[in-house]
Amino acid sequence: MDRRQILRQRSEEIIFTNQTAGGAIIACPSFSQYNYSWFRDGAFIAYAMIRIGRLAEAERFLSWGNRVVISSREKIDALGDKLDKGEALSIRDFLGARYTPEGEEDESDWPNFQIDGYGTWLWCMAEYLKAADLSELPGVWQTGVELTIRYLRMVWQRPNSDCWEEFPDEVHPATLACIYGGLKRISPWLDQEGNEEGGTLEVFAEEIKSFVYNNLHEDGYFPKYLGSDLVDASLLWIALPFGMADLKDPVMVKTVELIEEKLLEEGGVKRYAEDTYYGGGQWIIHSCWLAWYYYESGRMVEADTLMEWVIRQQKDDGSLPEQTTEITNEPPMVKVWEQRWGTVATPLVWSHAMFLIVDQVCSESRSFNYTRFEKEC
Ligand code: BGC
């Protein structure tokens, strides 16, 4: 077996062994801070499951999330009451981003008010419904979906931590893209006879998109957060998979150029230029994401180079880390974090999921090009 095949096989094993019987997916089994199931990681991992045809496992994760949301109903109601009455809010009034496998919130001090995962979860659910060829949203999910939408309507414009648990006082375009993508994709399943929620969701999604486009950086790119000059690799999500911008939208193109200029180095992609977490190294998920963007844009050679870099990062046992620490923004911070939390999280299940997703994108874009090539001949 070559290195790519080994990585495929190990990635599948790692994904499935880290899913609990109840459907939760542990972000990294050997890193205690990541012994939780995140809506964000889990949704992308479940999407990888869908792409490799393991629908039952994806359904289990989605149902786990649905139970978590339904059990948060009182919290959502209470938040609505407080907002109606104009009462002061605390961080505990919002839903968490990560939960124990049993669905308990993480009560530690690590920031947990992040809303992107709820959009990502809705998006993944729509992908599942399509893959499973279902024409109706299962009744048991309807309640969780409606509660999630109600919650997102209340919070979408509020500052909350970005997808890296950082910058809690800012509003992040990548986060809003997750919500846009979730609403857009799930809306047809709510648009059943007698239910107009689907149509109003479209309007809501467009409102989010306009808000982001009205708050671009003055140089015409998506900023890491509103008012920032920085870019962040998670801005790629705006195009893929959430489609809030087309691949060729000049704003997206400019954002990608900046990601290439500031964050891409020798095949690996960093999160953002000022990142110091484990020094701020190159992340597997981002190299996969940029490769995804390249494959969809027909930039096959650059895409392949990134995927080859990813394949080279697997350890002897085929596991992928969260990030590598050879090339970092701030090398002394590697040790600081190792002393604080241990070595870089490995295997990071999300890294394996992104590899599997983009590995598939790679094969599909090749067969697509081949068909086109045949036609052209
Ligand atoms: C990242 C999150 C991720 C978590 C678990 C954190 O370091 O900032 O985006 O959800 O790890 O993978």
Boltz pocket constraint, residues with backbone or C-beta under 6 A from the ligand:
constraints:
  - pocket:
      binder: B
      contacts: [[A, 27], [A, 34], [A, 38], [A, 40], [A, 41], [A, 163], [A, 164], [A, 165], [A, 348], [A, 350]]
      max_distance: 6.0
